């Protein structure tokens, strides 16, 4: 439907244990069915286990974060003199430099190396943990790639967070693809136009700011503008979209059909949007109706809109939001 194409299979880093690799301290794994059964069809999953990469064996003594909240050490749970902080930080810095083509990353929750947030940090006596930490590898990954979509497998149980995360992966893929084909003013405007309603669902103000940024690209540094653009876009897309915001976008899109569909069809579409607003049906219902009518009444502008088809339909992400 849209003209901003995505090459197949965006590359996403994944904590290796979530893919069923037996790399945990006890020789086990934490295979996640959603990742291995659903996402693996549509993403190229790159397994990484920082702990085994720095030479810790399988099985191995457990490790944990200890000490200062801002700069905790990564030490042995039983033997705190086993300190692998510097080794892990050096490995992480080297590894994340190689991950510039990633479109996302799925981390293992609670891991002292890979946990995204709320990882336990123990005081120097090894007691009274506080959940204010990030795993050493995860922290460096997010510092060096602050715009990269990153989530933990536990948070992917939340349907809204799951849809938001996958959506951002495919946006990042299209952005990287645009750069690979050559950054031009025309391609940037095409990208912005195609993502109009997707961005508006998160923030109309952000969409307007992005539009002003691209309002005059003649004789300007496109690379610098593109960097400002993506630094505004990705945090915007991270915001949760409420039903009210989706309804606003759906009604805007419906406006493109008002001169083409019969009164009975208008009523059906309006009722579908209203049922979604009340929480009686998922988002996929009005979206499917809109796409049905646009197949019958082609609109070149709406055919570009990523919002109507942001990622592979087989993922079924809009069936539960």
Steps between C-alpha positions, in 0.01 A plus 500: 500500500775749589794607284759510778614141474669287762751231403425166664605410849626789709792389717423487872741405776368255760637366827599151387324317784164636374553311175550172684880506505625320810727777618364583845705456817335162566530377142134569430313753288199730514350431160221746420230364269389840369855576389586158358162413349355836390778753461749261342286488183534874447827601666860388464585420860862543607574304822748653743598384849746747654582273794619210289668741256729627777602144583271406787433129476183290483409428771656789694475682832221756506584870485319812616528877516641637824602835640429853384168540321650720228806282442440150642753222464421165338619243750452140606196435717686260730850645451490882457874501428408350162459836324430493124386862466793627295500194275126534437524873433786456253317220319177702493668808355656291223184303429257790479726673247426207268124530540439812294270318257264369768139613490421388855610295799319264740669466837462248785326659794668502843837397355804677652646511150192535277218641714356822358366646824411420861797263537595436863803684636626374836683711755864430581401248768294307244161580655205737457480500119339792320341460157656802338760346272559396142720212392853604402466398135146642477609833647782543249280387212235760584757773560674444167178444301242720677254496207503122459169332592579291809271287714510214750317177434284545810367837384402344167213330684333842500310517169541877462874493577543203266328674210689822567836322505444306177368813333820687589715215368341527157519880501871472576537248220336734248719786624818296457383383159447860391856585602640198319334601173642851531376792709320759288250774577235316298548176693483677835176670403360171370590330830338780700185496287461124524528508880262792550215322676730261682678795659176693556365211705786559743519881483351753259739763637801281421373439147468875448852562633639235269313655210647843572845344513455375143320809369809632319777256417669698224870561554493345846701220661266203454699274730472749786128549440446124483671459838277764659199334337568149631587637844149646515324212328611198703423639849163615365416150380591358839201672661194287562213572262164533670171390349404866474804575285438197279138611458614846396725350232232255383254785457752705305560206268127439462474855366675386182207267432207730572442590133535142380306265726124477548320621810451148631873430468578826680275395786662158519848650504406765758342235723811287470721789612260581785497136614879512510489822701274330757741208525254250352717405202876504433672745267521244221123525439475864380842470333377201297187687394701804393734287293199326344352830384832630372537186289169592338570873484869550434661807647869552407573694818343245733672216319829643629392504863701266721239529776265269312764228462800570728638144527414146380134421560578146612634638826141586595615777734193719449270212586561561870515880535 
